[in-house]
Amino acid sequence: MRTLILGGARSGKSRYAQALAEAGSERRVFIATAEAHDEEMADRIARHVADRGESWRTVESPLQLSDAIRQEAAVDTVLLVDCLTLWLSNILLAGRNVDDDVSALTATLSSAPGQLVLVSNEVGMGIVPESALGRAFRDHQGRLNQRVAAACDTVEFVAAGLPLTLKRAAT
């Protein structure tokens, strides 16, 4: 089962994804894509770690997301990837080929055993970014979300802490 959780900033998507994952298995792995480049981000990461508690094992994977999923996925395990937006930022800033990395990710999602919950931001509902880099990021993020959504069984959009199902797994 693959589930994509989309939403805007502070929409409740990470909290919702964590609850969904915790209901799925007692063997839990959090794949973190964030990097603490400043004190504010270090504080955010520390809060997320504290919120998850000791029932989670954390794997940091800011760039090699497909490899981390392949290594950690198992039939009796739920993987929570938070978040694809930061992973995409890392890919762009590292000068990597976005299409290659996204293709590797979607192929991995299709073949990985166990339950996967992925979190991503919906960034295309606001104003057009002023800079070329901002517009490129928005466009890449939209295409990433579309490709991951196609590879997932379930897709939910979270706004104001409330999930709206966009795609439901066939039962």
Summary of the structure (lengths in Angstrom):
residues: 171
radius of gyration: 15.1
end to end distance: 11.2
largest distance: 45.3
contacts: 507
relative contact order: 0.23
helix: 46%
strand: 23%
